[in-house]
């Protein structure tokens, strides 16, 4: 005799046809809202998919970079690439003066308390000198020593070998978010702050081609600007640039009224010494933005937190003089404008994404690699609800786990919460289930309002 707890499934176990009937009855009992969020696209290309397949550098850029690196003949290049990569990935923000003073006061107080507990006669002047020396010694030992990175010609070549392909992949993936979700956007002007090797120019041209009529690259490093120009000319001074209308500057345009359709800063804010300079840079770049501002940093805790600083600056603060009254709204990757939930959980983990890419053909660099990055896109318009009525879009913040007849999705949702949703065709509709199976880390996932969710709060 079949136990009672299985009695509802006996019919299904005996006959496939009966199983279909049971499913039909279940579907009738729990009808799913019919929402056309696909907009005519197949499930594998639904509107939330913005991931790209393995990226390769444009052929002209790849050939020019190989030529420059070969001609430079840098000694111990593989070792220097590894060392520079580790340095850039582990880099932290400089400790602010206020934080340093607070730490010094706390340490001094602790040392005085220990000295007083010992009792006996104390030469206060001698003790004060001794404690001061101990405090300075401890601060030197435990404080991160930030210094600006100065690129000469040789270090610029090492940076090119280490970061050109990965940096291009991260920027191209971030820009694809705009290209996919706002297909009518065709920028004519571009401003790239901290342009380095010009990867933003190449990535932007790959997205919008000849639509771009003026591209201004700003970098304080003269050797970097020279390398970027060499790359555009295919390492041939007499040749015409592969991409026209690119202009190199060492300073931002002065006039606050000059705006650009697209403004970018890739791996640049982390090169500024303190929070005040980063805040001023964020305001300056936003002032120059007429449509989209794109910020990209390393996919580390530091990189993510630098972007959240900029996000808070532009959403919550206001300049004394406002030249363009249109407010900032978050376009990507956040699905809301609340406090980042990743910063609210312990231990703090970065909100980052990844892009596969093919590196330059160098020793130890032949295999496909992964660039892990964080990004933020703000737009100069009122927040507009995208997509179809009844559908909200959440951001997938971890790899999607595909299992038999169900999919595990970890998402940052429009209500500002991290959630772990187990998507099934029965509970969430066949369309949503197939979209989940076709999506991956970094894509958006549709959430249909009115569906009975199988959701857990995620406390990553």
HELIX and SHEET records of a PDB file:
HELIX    1   1 UNK A    4  UNK A    9  5                                   6    
HELIX    2   2 UNK A   10  UNK A   14  1                                   5    
HELIX    3   3 UNK A   16  UNK A   29  1                                  14    
HELIX    4   4 UNK A   43  UNK A   45  5                                   3    
HELIX    5   5 UNK A   59  UNK A   72  1                                  14    
HELIX    6   6 UNK A   77  UNK A   89  1                                  13    
HELIX    7   7 UNK A   97  UNK A  118  1                                  22    
HELIX    8   8 UNK A  124  UNK A  142  1                                  19    
HELIX    9   9 UNK A  153  UNK A  181  1                                  29    
HELIX   10  10 UNK A  199  UNK A  208  1                                  10    
HELIX   11  11 UNK A  209  UNK A  211  5                                   3    
HELIX   12  12 UNK A  222  UNK A  232  1                                  11    
HELIX   13  13 UNK A  269  UNK A  271  5                                   3    
HELIX   14  14 UNK A  275  UNK A  287  1                                  13    
HELIX   15  15 UNK A  301  UNK A  316  1                                  16    
HELIX   16  16 UNK A  341  UNK A  344  1                                   4    
HELIX   17  17 UNK A  425  UNK A  428  1                                   4    
HELIX   18  18 UNK A  430  UNK A  438  1                                   9    
SHEET    1   A 7 UNK A 246  UNK A 249  0                                        
SHEET    2   A 7 UNK A 214  UNK A 218  1                                        
SHEET    3   A 7 UNK A 189  UNK A 193  1                                        
SHEET    4   A 7 UNK A 260  UNK A 266  1                                        
SHEET    5   A 7 UNK A 289  UNK A 298  1                                        
SHEET    6   A 7 UNK A 368  UNK A 379 -1                                        
SHEET    7   A 7 UNK A 329  UNK A 332 -1                                        
SHEET    1   B 7 UNK A 246  UNK A 249  0                                        
SHEET    2   B 7 UNK A 214  UNK A 218  1                                        
SHEET    3   B 7 UNK A 189  UNK A 193  1                                        
SHEET    4   B 7 UNK A 260  UNK A 266  1                                        
SHEET    5   B 7 UNK A 289  UNK A 298  1                                        
SHEET    6   B 7 UNK A 368  UNK A 379 -1                                        
SHEET    7   B 7 UNK A 353  UNK A 358 -1                                        
SHEET    1   C 4 UNK A 401  UNK A 403  0                                        
SHEET    2   C 4 UNK A 406  UNK A 412 -1                                        
SHEET    3   C 4 UNK A 391  UNK A 396 -1                                        
SHEET    4   C 4 UNK A 444  UNK A 448 -1                                        
SHEET    1   D 4 UNK A 401  UNK A 403  0                                        
SHEET    2   D 4 UNK A 406  UNK A 412 -1                                        
SHEET    3   D 4 UNK A 418  UNK A 423 -1                                        
SHEET    4   D 4 UNK A 455  UNK A 457 -1                                        
END                                                                             
